Amino acid sequence: MNKIGLLKSLRNASRGNLFSTEIPKATKEEENKINVWLTELESEGKIKLRECVQRESSVYLHGIMKYASE
């Protein structure tokens, strides 16, 4: 998975402009990559993250998709 794949999975999990999804992770390195991608997507103005919960085998994400065009 990469940043674009993460954004696509968030769009598929969205209901209107709200999303809620759980992304499986295998290692601590994957968890760090997911956090970096989320930070990048937020700084680009594509998402607004409300909740990010690190679980034992997954990362739970809840937030808002931003659809404003530039």
DAPETA-V105343 format. One record per residue. N is the residue number from 0. RES is the residue in one letter. SS is DSSP state (~ for helix, > for strand, _ for the rest). NEAR is the number of other ideal C-beta (glycine too) atoms within 10 Angstrom. D_FIRST is the distance of its C-alpha to the first C-alpha in Angstrom with 1 decimal. Layout:
n=N res=RES ss=SS near=NEAR d_first=D_FIRST
n=N res=RES ss=SS near=NEAR d_first=D_FIRST
//
This chain:
n=0 res=M ss=_ near=14 d_first=0.0
n=1 res=N ss=_ near=9 d_first=3.8
n=2 res=K ss=~ near=16 d_first=7.0
n=3 res=I ss=~ near=10 d_first=8.0
n=4 res=G ss=~ near=11 d_first=5.5
n=5 res=L ss=~ near=20 d_first=6.7
n=6 res=L ss=~ near=18 d_first=10.0
n=7 res=K ss=~ near=12 d_first=10.3
n=8 res=S ss=~ near=15 d_first=9.8
n=9 res=L ss=~ near=21 d_first=12.4
n=10 res=R ss=~ near=12 d_first=14.6
n=11 res=N ss=~ near=9 d_first=14.7
n=12 res=A ss=_ near=16 d_first=15.6
n=13 res=S ss=> near=17 d_first=18.2
n=14 res=R ss=> near=8 d_first=21.9
n=15 res=G ss=_ near=8 d_first=23.8
n=16 res=N ss=_ near=12 d_first=22.3
n=17 res=L ss=> near=12 d_first=21.4
n=18 res=F ss=> near=20 d_first=18.1
n=19 res=S ss=> near=14 d_first=17.7
n=20 res=T ss=> near=16 d_first=14.8
n=21 res=E ss=> near=14 d_first=13.7
n=22 res=I ss=> near=18 d_first=10.2
n=23 res=P ss=> near=10 d_first=10.6
n=24 res=K ss=_ near=19 d_first=10.3
n=25 res=A ss=_ near=8 d_first=12.0
n=26 res=T ss=_ near=8 d_first=13.1
n=27 res=K ss=~ near=9 d_first=14.5
n=28 res=E ss=~ near=9 d_first=12.4
n=29 res=E ss=~ near=14 d_first=9.2
n=30 res=E ss=~ near=16 d_first=11.5
n=31 res=N ss=~ near=11 d_first=12.7
n=32 res=K ss=~ near=16 d_first=9.5
n=33 res=I ss=~ near=20 d_first=9.0
n=34 res=N ss=~ near=13 d_first=12.7
n=35 res=V ss=~ near=11 d_first=12.7
n=36 res=W ss=~ near=17 d_first=10.4
n=37 res=L ss=~ near=20 d_first=12.7
n=38 res=T ss=~ near=11 d_first=15.6
n=39 res=E ss=~ near=14 d_first=14.8
n=40 res=L ss=~ near=21 d_first=14.5
n=41 res=E ss=~ near=14 d_first=17.7
n=42 res=S ss=~ near=8 d_first=19.5
n=43 res=E ss=_ near=11 d_first=18.7
n=44 res=G ss=_ near=10 d_first=20.3
n=45 res=K ss=_ near=16 d_first=17.7
n=46 res=I ss=> near=22 d_first=17.6
n=47 res=K ss=> near=12 d_first=20.1
n=48 res=L ss=> near=15 d_first=18.9
n=49 res=R ss=> near=12 d_first=21.7
n=50 res=E ss=> near=9 d_first=20.4
n=51 res=C ss=> near=13 d_first=17.7
n=52 res=V ss=> near=10 d_first=18.7
n=53 res=Q ss=> near=12 d_first=17.4
n=54 res=R ss=_ near=12 d_first=18.2
n=55 res=E ss=_ near=5 d_first=18.7
n=56 res=S ss=_ near=8 d_first=15.7
n=57 res=S ss=> near=15 d_first=13.7
n=58 res=V ss=> near=18 d_first=13.5
n=59 res=Y ss=> near=13 d_first=15.7
n=60 res=L ss=> near=22 d_first=15.5
n=61 res=H ss=> near=15 d_first=18.5
n=62 res=G ss=> near=21 d_first=19.5
n=63 res=I ss=> near=14 d_first=20.6
n=64 res=M ss=> near=18 d_first=19.1
n=65 res=K ss=_ near=13 d_first=21.3
n=66 res=Y ss=_ near=9 d_first=22.5
n=67 res=A ss=_ near=6 d_first=25.1
n=68 res=S ss=_ near=3 d_first=25.4
n=69 res=E ss=_ near=3 d_first=26.4
//
